[in-house]
Structure formats: C-alpha cells, structure tokens
C-alpha cells in the first residue's frame, strides 16, 4: 500500500519493521506518560480534576482518544490531552508548573533512553567488557534503532510542546507570566488565533524542530558514547 507510512517505513531499507514497532511503542508510551505527568502534578497542586474525570489511567485510549489513535494509524502522528482546572491549583503559577510537567517527562524519557542505550552498548554488546552476548548484527541494529528513537522522539516532544503557542504547554506557561498574552487567548478571537498559529506550526515546524531533534540526538549519543569509550573504531554509533 504505497503512501501509507507503515507500509513505506516497513519496506524501507533504511528503516524496516524495527523502526515501525519502535516508533509505535515510543509514541504511545511518551504521550501517555506526558499526559499523566500533567495529572500527577495537577493533583499535587490541589486540582483533582484528572481523578474526577477518570484520566489517571495508563490506558493510552484515555489520553489519546480515538481520533488521535486513528491519526497515528493513518499518518504516524498523535496527540494527547489531560483535563485540568487552573482555578483549583494552589499558587499563582500553578498552571505553568503543571504545563511544564509534560515536557519535563519527555526530557526524562530521553535521558532514560540514552542511559539504557549506554548500558546496552557497554554491557550487552561488550564495548566495556570486550565480549558481548552475541545477538547478531540485525538484533544489534534493531536495539540501536529502538533506543535512538526513544531519545529523538522525546526531545522532539519536549521542544515542540514548549513552543509558546496555545494550546501547547509553552503557551500555557507564557500565559501564566504574561497577563496580556493570556487575555489575548481568552478573547473572542483567541481560539481562531490559536488554531491558525497551531496549523502554521504543524505545517512548518517539521522543517526545523524535527531536524533539530535528530541533530541533538546524534550529538548526545556521540558525546556520551565518546566520553565513555563506547563508539566503534569508525567513530559511528551504528558501527557495532
């Protein structure tokens, strides 16, 4: 089925089944934990809305919804939502703190993926001990794809969500510190401005945010692996 992202990536010599499976795993896990982190922090700030609406669940359907999962199945991208009520939160900047929790979770997941990648290369593939467990080149490449996507996707989600446009987390954070910005998006034209800005962002951000996430991932891997002596003699991570 030409043109369907799953078929195209599955049959691509540069991606393959491992990429599709890893992408699906990380998209669903990362969005679910991103939204749950909003809920956990909102509850700590005094807002029980996530509990009352039944959203404190690890079920991806609860956070992503049918439309998001359908979009993921069709085009490979998805989104999530966590209902919160800033008026019930303690502190002047409760909404900003709750909004920051989602990108912070993605940053943590990127760091966790990098740490697991380091341990995998150092111990399982024997970069520290000199002897690995002999999984073979294919299995080794698949695991490197898995960890690399975990790092890259979560950097992408972290940075994208921090862009100061409503309804992204960055928009809520800026609105908490800028009354004028908050009033703009609470006005009658606010929803139209937010929708237009979000559409433009989706259209053009991929040309900037995605390549940036790839570059940062590559830099993190090479700096971390280089410092720990895990890079192959060729100087590339993939040269197992």
C-alpha positions in Angstrom: 0.0 0.0 0.0 2.1 2.8 -1.3 1.8 6.1 0.6 0.8 4.6 3.9 3.5 5.4 6.4 3.5 1.9 8.0 4.0 0.2 4.6 6.5 2.7 3.4 8.7 2.6 6.5 8.2 -1.2 6.9 9.6 -1.8 3.4 12.2 0.9 3.5 15.8 -0.4 3.5 16.8 2.4 5.9 14.0 1.8 8.4 12.2 -1.5 8.3 9.9 -3.3 10.8 12.1 -2.4 13.8 11.6 1.3 13.1 7.8 1.0 12.8 7.5 -1.1 16.0 9.8 1.2 18.0 8.1 4.3 16.7 4.7 3.0 17.7 6.0 2.0 21.2 7.6 5.3 21.9 4.8 7.5 20.5 2.2 5.8 22.6 4.3 5.5 25.8 5.7 9.0 25.6 2.3 10.7 25.0 0.7 8.6 27.8 3.4 9.5 30.3 3.4 13.1 29.2 -0.3 13.5 29.9 -0.1 11.5 33.2 2.7 13.8 34.4 0.4 16.8 33.9 -2.2 14.9 36.0 0.2 13.9 38.8 1.5 17.4 39.2 -2.0 19.0 39.0 -3.2 16.7 41.8 -0.2 17.7 43.9 -1.1 21.4 43.2 -4.6 20.8 44.6 -6.6 20.1 41.4 -8.4 16.8 41.5 -9.9 17.2 38.0 -7.7 14.4 36.5 -9.1 12.0 39.1 -12.7 13.1 38.8 -12.7 12.8 35.1 -11.1 9.3 35.2 -7.9 10.3 33.4 -5.4 8.9 35.8 -5.0 5.7 33.9 -2.2 4.1 31.9 -4.7 3.2 29.1 -3.5 5.2 26.0 -7.1 5.5 24.8 -7.9 7.5 27.9 -5.3 10.2 27.0 -5.1 10.0 23.2 -8.7 9.2 22.2 -10.0 7.5 19.1 -9.3 10.4 16.8 -5.6 10.6 17.9 -5.1 6.9 17.6 -6.7 6.9 14.1 -4.4 9.7 13.0 -1.5 7.7 14.3 -2.6 4.6 12.4 -3.0 6.7 9.2 -0.2 9.2 9.2 2.1 8.2 12.2 1.5 11.2 14.4 -0.7 11.5 17.5 -1.5 13.8 20.4 -3.0 13.6 23.9 -4.9 15.6 26.5 -5.2 15.8 30.3 -8.2 17.8 31.7 -7.1 20.2 34.5 -8.6 23.3 36.1 -6.0 26.0 36.9 -8.5 27.8 39.2 -8.3 24.9 41.6 -4.5 24.9 41.8 -2.5 26.3 44.6 -0.1 29.2 43.8 0.0 31.9 41.3 1.9 29.9 38.7 0.2 26.5 39.2 -0.9 26.2 35.6 2.7 26.9 34.5 4.1 24.3 36.8 1.5 21.7 35.6 2.2 22.6 32.0 5.9 22.2 32.4 5.5 18.7 33.8 4.7 17.2 30.4 7.9 18.4 28.6 9.9 17.5 31.7 8.6 14.0 31.5 9.7 13.8 27.8 13.2 15.1 28.8 13.4 12.4 31.5 12.4 9.7 29.0 15.0 10.9 26.6 17.6 10.8 29.3 16.4 7.3 30.3 16.6 6.1 26.7 20.2 7.4 26.5 21.1 5.8 29.7 19.7 2.4 28.6 21.4 2.8 25.3 24.8 3.3 27.1 24.2 0.3 29.3 23.2 -1.8 26.3 26.3 -0.9 24.3 28.6 -1.2 27.2 27.4 -4.4 28.8 25.3 -6.4 26.3 27.3 -5.6 23.2 30.6 -5.8 25.2 32.0 -2.3 24.5 33.3 -2.2 28.1 34.0 -5.9 28.7 35.2 -6.8 25.2 32.7 -9.7 25.0 29.0 -9.3 24.2 26.2 -11.9 24.3 26.3 -12.4 20.5 22.9 -11.2 19.4 24.0 -10.7 15.8 24.2 -7.6 13.6 20.4 -7.5 12.9 19.4 -7.6 16.6 22.1 -5.1 17.5 20.9 -2.7 14.8 17.3 -3.1 15.9 18.1 -2.3 19.5 20.1 0.8 18.5 17.1 1.9 16.4 14.8 1.4 19.4 16.9 3.5 21.8 17.8 6.2 19.3 14.1 6.7 18.5 13.3 6.9 22.3 15.8 9.7 22.6 14.9 11.6 19.4 11.1 11.4 19.8 11.1 12.6 23.4 13.5 15.5 22.5 11.0 16.4 19.7 8.0 16.2 22.0 9.8 18.2 24.7 10.8 21.1 22.4 7.6 21.1 20.3 5.4 21.3 23.4 7.4 24.2 24.8 6.7 26.4 21.8 4.7 29.3 23.3 1.5 28.8 21.2 -1.8 27.8 22.6 -2.9 25.1 23.4 0.7 23.8 23.7 2.3 23.7 27.1 4.6 26.5 26.2 1.5 28.7 25.5 0.1 28.0 29.0 3.5 28.7 30.6 3.8 32.1 28.8 0.1 33.0 29.6 0.9 32.4 33.3 3.6 35.0 33.3 2.0 37.4 30.7 -1.5 38.7 31.5 -1.7 40.4 28.1 -0.9 37.1 26.3 -3.5 35.4 28.5 -6.1 38.0 27.8 -5.5 37.6 24.0 -6.3 33.9 24.0 -9.2 34.4 26.3 -10.8 37.0 24.0 -13.4 36.2 21.3 -10.7 36.0 18.6 -8.4 33.9 20.8 -9.5 30.4 19.6 -9.2 31.5 16.0 -5.7 32.9 16.6 -4.7 29.7 18.4 -6.0 27.5 15.7 -4.3 29.4 12.9 -1.0 29.6 14.8 -1.1 25.8 15.5 -1.8 25.0 11.9 1.1 27.1 10.7 3.3 25.5 13.4 2.3 22.0 12.3 3.0 22.9 8.6 6.4 24.5 9.2 7.8 23.2 12.5 8.7 19.9 10.9 11.4 21.6 8.8 13.0 23.0 12.0 12.0 21.0 15.1 12.4 17.5 13.6 15.9 18.1 12.1 16.9 19.8 15.4 15.8 16.8 17.4 17.8 14.5 15.1 20.9 16.6 15.4 20.6 16.9 19.2 20.1 13.1 19.5 23.2 12.5 17.3 25.2 15.0 19.4 24.1 13.5 22.7 24.9 9.9 21.6 28.3 10.8 20.2 29.3 13.0 23.2 28.1 10.4 25.7 29.5 7.4 23.9 32.7 9.2 23.1 33.3 10.1 26.7 32.6 6.5 27.9 34.7 4.9 25.1 31.6 3.2 23.5 32.0 4.4 19.9 33.1 2.0 17.3 36.5 2.5 15.7 34.8 4.0 12.7 33.5 6.8 15.0 29.9 6.0 14.4 27.4 4.6 16.9 25.9 2.2 14.4 29.3 0.6 13.7 28.8 -2.2 16.2 
